[in-house]
Amino acid sequence: MTELQALVRKPVHSTVYLFATLAIGVAAVYEPAASVIAMAVLLLLVLTLRNPEAVSHVVLLSTAISVNYIVDANVLGIELLSVYKLGILVLLIPCMLQYGLRFKLGYPLAALLAMLLMTFTVSDWFPRLTAGIALKAYIGLAIPFVFLLIRWNAETAKRHIRLICLLPLVSVVVGALLQAAHLYSLLDVEFTGAVRVQGANIAPHLAMLAFLGITVALLELKRDPGFSRFAYATLAVNFAILVATGTRGPLLAMLLLAGYTFFDMSKQYIKGKVMLIVPLFCTVVLLAAATYASWDNMMKRSFERDTGTGIDLSGRTEAWAYFLRGAADSPVTGRGLGAVTVANDGSLYEGFVVPHNEYIRFFFDGGYIGAGLFFLSLLAVFGAVYRVLPARIRKPYVLFLAGFFAYSFTDNTLSTVQFIIPFCWYLNGLHLLSQKERAAEGVVP
């Protein structure tokens, strides 16, 4: 039976596809760009109904591209990033239907819903906040946490973890292709003279991908011995990419986990695992080369301007003070979910749509109650994963989370697609694989 015959024998599917195609054709007359995007989504939707797992790979790989920076457009008045988030959720619905959902890790969704309810009841409504902005903020923040719920099978989860480690390289390759086509610049040159690799993202977003690629690989080295060759290869590439972005926060955030891994490997080498001399030696050489290659860039980014803090933090201290002053009027219940995105009245650099500090961001929106609920929900997720982990990976997992909390102090980890989607995807995969491992050992988590 041909694909066409199979489609015709499913009248509901064929009718939906027919009317969707007609609607896209009509829209092409009025909104050409929107119709092209809609057609691409329709084709992906057809594919995802036939092969949900393949589309899950496409969705995960898509986080290697910051679509809202490469394409400056709205779709029917909606910003492209919001359309992207909704699109990937729609594409993964067949995956949810095929693999099923489990709500054991759904605490952040409940906390965000509580913050939304607070916004419409007890929050001190920020003047420029609207109901539409609050709803958009809720949807945008909640969608990545849906990916904690999908019950992938073990083989699919393993492939997803490998893809997370490849995302930085995918971004650089796509960025190089866009550069060759004169559509986007692979490099970003700052006013300080620092040159930063950005791939198909902006440099901070590429740094987020590289941070996750490195830390996930370090965790997987301990969890899965069969992962070692792939991990070592991606570690070297991702560290080089991270250094090339010129981003300081993730380098500092990964120090504890990287230091622990190096120390643990050194102990194993001393105990007789002589082959570990190769990765240990390569680590030392790579660190020395990275320090030499990035020294000038880091000096330009850190000390080119005179600041009150002595080190140039790219305007963060001024932004943090500004947003904290704005939150001071309602410290208990906050100014409403999404209020932080419209709080900058032009006093700050336009890049500070949010504070580049997730603790201040959620404190501004939800006050002590909302931020407390949300971060407690994250701790509940982290704790649920921790409880099913094998003993050998528990300590590096805690250091991985320490890096996440440190990174969240200086950047938008919870509200940037390039971080939060792969992060949630990995936590889900780690939880599933650890459960299966312990079940195979006869241990009930």
Secondary structure as GFF3:
##gff-version 3
##sequence-region A 1 445
A	DSSP	alpha_helix	3	8	.	.	.	ID=ss1
A	DSSP	alpha_helix	11	30	.	.	.	ID=ss2
A	DSSP	alpha_helix	32	50	.	.	.	ID=ss3
A	DSSP	alpha_helix	52	62	.	.	.	ID=ss4
A	DSSP	alpha_helix	67	70	.	.	.	ID=ss5
A	DSSP	beta_strand	74	75	.	.	.	ID=ss6
A	DSSP	beta_strand	78	79	.	.	.	ID=ss7
A	DSSP	alpha_helix	80	91	.	.	.	ID=ss8
A	DSSP	alpha_helix	93	99	.	.	.	ID=ss9
A	DSSP	alpha_helix	107	119	.	.	.	ID=ss10
A	DSSP	alpha_helix	131	146	.	.	.	ID=ss11
A	DSSP	alpha_helix	154	180	.	.	.	ID=ss12
A	DSSP	beta_strand	187	189	.	.	.	ID=ss13
A	DSSP	beta_strand	195	197	.	.	.	ID=ss14
A	DSSP	alpha_helix	203	223	.	.	.	ID=ss15
A	DSSP	three_ten_helix	225	227	.	.	.	ID=ss16
A	DSSP	alpha_helix	228	245	.	.	.	ID=ss17
A	DSSP	alpha_helix	249	253	.	.	.	ID=ss18
A	DSSP	alpha_helix	255	270	.	.	.	ID=ss19
A	DSSP	three_ten_helix	274	276	.	.	.	ID=ss20
A	DSSP	alpha_helix	277	303	.	.	.	ID=ss21
A	DSSP	alpha_helix	316	327	.	.	.	ID=ss22
A	DSSP	three_ten_helix	339	342	.	.	.	ID=ss23
A	DSSP	alpha_helix	358	388	.	.	.	ID=ss24
A	DSSP	alpha_helix	391	407	.	.	.	ID=ss25
A	DSSP	alpha_helix	417	440	.	.	.	ID=ss26
###
